[in-house]
Amino acid sequence: MIKKLQGQLRVSGRGFGLLLVKVLSGFILGLTFALVFRQLMNIGQLTFTFVIVMIVGFFIRLSSKWKFTGVLLFNLFCVMTALLLRMYLIVAPGQ
């Protein structure tokens, strides 16, 4: 009985940790898109929050079948893309 409870608690903890990582990844992605939209279209605070919530929901739905490794690989891909864009902005001939 105790072993079964410990096993269920371990599985629940892993599931909660994975959900937390997905929400955090979606929030960072949503914040990035919301900041871009704010800069391009001069959106208000309500729309800014709405974009973040929509991107988080979309990311959680997109990554529903992903395991922890898949989410980490997606985050790695996002970081590498951001670094590539940063390098392009630094190296590109300026205006």
DRENSE-339305 format. One line per field, with one value per residue (C-alpha): residue in three letters; x, y, z. Coordinates in nm, 4 decimals. Example, Ala and Ser with C-alpha at 12.3 -4.5 7.8 and 13.67 -1.06 7.14 Angstrom:
# residues 2
resn = ALA;SER .
u = 1.2300;1.3670 .
v = -0.4500;-0.1060 .
w = 0.7800;0.7140 .
//
This chain:
# residues 95
resn = MET;ILE;LYS;LYS;LEU;GLN;GLY;GLN;LEU;ARG;VAL;SER;GLY;ARG;GLY;PHE;GLY;LEU;LEU;LEU;VAL;LYS;VAL;LEU;SER;GLY;PHE;ILE;LEU;GLY;LEU;THR;PHE;ALA;LEU;VAL;PHE;ARG;GLN;LEU;MET;ASN;ILE;GLY;GLN;LEU;THR;PHE;THR;PHE;VAL;ILE;VAL;MET;ILE;VAL;GLY;PHE;PHE;ILE;ARG;LEU;SER;SER;LYS;TRP;LYS;PHE;THR;GLY;VAL;LEU;LEU;PHE;ASN;LEU;PHE;CYS;VAL;MET;THR;ALA;LEU;LEU;LEU;ARG;MET;TYR;LEU;ILE;VAL;ALA;PRO;GLY;GLN .
u = 0.0000;0.2757;0.4865;0.1893;0.1296;0.4972;0.4964;0.1823;0.3286;0.6467;0.4501;0.2339;0.5428;0.7001;0.3794;0.3534;0.7194;0.6684;0.3586;0.5512;0.8338;0.5806;0.4015;0.7312;0.8474;0.5138;0.5226;0.8682;0.7612;0.4389;0.6235;0.8604;0.5771;0.3826;0.6836;0.7311;0.3621;0.3785;0.6747;0.5264;0.1593;0.1636;-0.0866;-0.2345;-0.1938;-0.5048;-0.3984;-0.0446;-0.1754;-0.4123;-0.1258;0.0758;-0.2166;-0.2972;0.0633;0.0914;-0.2288;-0.1159;0.2226;0.0710;-0.1649;0.1186;0.3467;0.0845;0.2438;0.6019;0.8108;1.0608;1.3346;1.1223;1.0495;1.4176;1.5129;1.2544;1.3954;1.7464;1.6300;1.4695;1.7833;2.0056;1.7745;1.7761;2.1558;2.1762;1.9456;2.1458;2.4685;2.3115;2.2068;2.5517;2.7462;2.5120;2.6129;2.4279;2.2071 .
v = 0.0000;0.2462;0.1490;0.2067;0.5480;0.6410;0.5322;0.7332;1.0365;1.0076;0.9893;1.2854;1.4866;1.4207;1.5172;1.8384;1.9210;1.8642;2.0845;2.3549;2.3442;2.3623;2.6602;2.8401;2.7756;2.8898;3.2021;3.3000;3.2358;3.4332;3.7204;3.7358;3.7473;3.9988;4.2296;4.2055;4.2838;4.5733;4.7199;4.6710;4.7535;4.9553;4.7264;4.7962;4.6093;4.3925;4.2762;4.2222;3.9892;3.8200;3.7410;3.5876;3.3714;3.2595;3.1625;2.9717;2.7816;2.7122;2.5868;2.3588;2.2141;2.1761;2.0052;1.7829;1.4641;1.5755;1.4321;1.6303;1.5748;1.7155;2.0332;2.0766;2.0293;2.2886;2.5313;2.4652;2.5349;2.8631;2.9738;2.8889;3.0793;3.3815;3.3750;3.3507;3.6519;3.8443;3.7659;3.8809;4.2113;4.2685;4.1773;4.3259;4.6601;4.9207;5.2065 .
w = 0.0000;0.0955;-0.2092;-0.4387;-0.2821;-0.3185;-0.6821;-0.7565;-0.5794;-0.7860;-1.1121;-1.0079;-0.9162;-1.2542;-1.4314;-1.2312;-1.3018;-1.6740;-1.6729;-1.4884;-1.7452;-2.0302;-1.8740;-1.8119;-2.1683;-2.3073;-2.0892;-2.2140;-2.5722;-2.5176;-2.3541;-2.6503;-2.9035;-2.6938;-2.6748;-3.0516;-3.1102;-2.8641;-3.0490;-3.3977;-3.3385;-3.0149;-2.8396;-2.4963;-2.1679;-2.2128;-2.5582;-2.4286;-2.1565;-2.4006;-2.6398;-2.3567;-2.2401;-2.5950;-2.6706;-2.3400;-2.4195;-2.7747;-2.6557;-2.3920;-2.6523;-2.9055;-2.6553;-2.4945;-2.6297;-2.5600;-2.2815;-2.0762;-2.3341;-2.6160;-2.4200;-2.3369;-2.7029;-2.8055;-2.5479;-2.6760;-3.0306;-2.9194;-2.7343;-3.0310;-3.2671;-3.0360;-3.0181;-3.3966;-3.4372;-3.1777;-3.3595;-3.6859;-3.5300;-3.3841;-3.6996;-3.9606;-4.1054;-3.9030;-4.0021 .
//
